[in-house]
Amino acid sequence: MANNHNSSTQSIIKELSDSNHTIDLPSPHDNEEVNASKSDAKTQWLPKWVSAKLVIFFIITGYVISATVYFVRNADPLSWEAFSKTTSDGYGLLIILFIAYLYALVYSYLLKPYALPVIGKWAWQPGKEQLRKIKYGPMVFYVAIAAATLGYLGFDMRDDLSRLRPLLGLLAFLIIGYGLSAKRGFVPWNTVAWGLILQFTIGFLTIRWSVGRNALETFSDHVNTFLDYGVEAAAFTYGDYIVNDLKVFAFRALSVIFFVNFLVNVLYYYGLMQKFVNMLGEFLQYFMGTTICESVNSVAVAFVGMSEGPMMLRPYLIYLTDSELHSLMLAGFASVSGSTFAAYIGYGARAQDLVTASIMSAPSALCFSKLLYPETQEVKIKKEDVHAVEVEYSSAIDAASKGATDAFHLIAAIISGVTATLAFVYFINGVLSWFGTLVGFTDASNMWTLELIAGKLFIPVAWLMGVEWDECENVAQLIGIKTMVNEFVAFSKLQEKNLSPRATVIATYAICGFSNPGSIGIIISTMAALAPETKTTVTRLVFRAFVGGTLVCFMTACIAGVLMPDSALTT
């Protein structure tokens, strides 16, 4: 299937080893003497580390200052086009990366150790307690936020209130989730509310707000440039005619995965990917109140895949509650991995839509997982109990070479999965069309096919997400193909539909997830390999998580549909 790429990642993150490259999570304090000796060792080397990091900081800052001086002298700083495109590498991308670097430093050395604990102790927790003491206090707070959001959207779209229809779809999917909930009386509404708040906030920042949208578009443009390096390498390997003229999918789009896996493994070796994922996971935990394992996993799967996320938490899987295991699986179904972006972009999807959908899926998956299967057991793995999970590579070159090697298996899995599933779809369509012709359905317009059936079943879903009625059936067909086959096949059909820009964007968000039948088998086999003790729970909850992941994609499409301005549809 489309995300059989997970089978190639068994060598990326393994059991605890003797490597020094770890996820930046606190170590347990079960051995005071050992911890004390480690603390002394760290203290001994602290000055050298501080000096090295200060040198790196000043080098990076000095370079950014030099680039800024050059930019001011040679371009109009008031022009966003100049800001994002000036120089061959793009000054705008440099600023975005530098801001991210500064935030990581502030988070690691100020927010996480000092500011957030103080804020939590003296403001955040007391504020929540005071709000709970007020009769219907939390409800009033969330209703006020919802009213303010509705008021803004209503005023902003006063000339075309039909654009608010996706809000009705969002409400409908939440009601469906509540109706399917295993334990309705235990639903943590604070977590659900904060998941929606964060999802809307991300949407406002990256879709509705012009500055954030332009920044994301700038970043996405350079994502395309980054992926093009893999295309250039593929053209050298297979020939320019096959890659650039014929644009054969297996040789053009999929070959980029060699480069992506190569780089991701290097980032894992140096611990950068783990720290980035952990930082965002702790952010979600702080606001939503979810556990550290499910919070980190919800971020990880959006970047590295539905199998790699649980691999990062391998030592703790057997201790997770049923609700946490359900959350881990649902997050995988609700997102796609960054390594597959190149293939989707090759089929015409916009990079900024894929990036935004991945970011928004993290809080949405946590929100919906707790709606479908609330926590009723005692959580055993707390933040302070999490050990460092290590990566087993002898060097950066070893990590890079293994990443490229693993990519071969990933590409082979994708090619075999897409070829087999497409053949099966053609076979089913042949059988259905044969049955149809026997009862008079002989015209091409009413020939019985999977697309025709899906196009009828998912029409209400497409309409609720904000698609115009005359395009609902085409979008519904894409949703049906993604749900019954996989998202690769759905993206391959996207360009054939000739949809309007808005319908194309909504469809992109709706099918941007691994929730398909093949993924059910993948997640079961992955969890069975990582934690055989969880097999019974996983097989019992996997279909519920699959349905939840599908609905999360629909929710993300609804938010994108209501927030996406017309001016952003053609950029």
Order of alpha helices (4+ residues) and beta strands (2+ residues): alpha-alpha-alpha-alpha-alpha-alpha-alpha-alpha-alpha-alpha-alpha-alpha-alpha-alpha-alpha-alpha-alpha-alpha-alpha-alpha-alpha-alpha-alpha-alpha-alpha
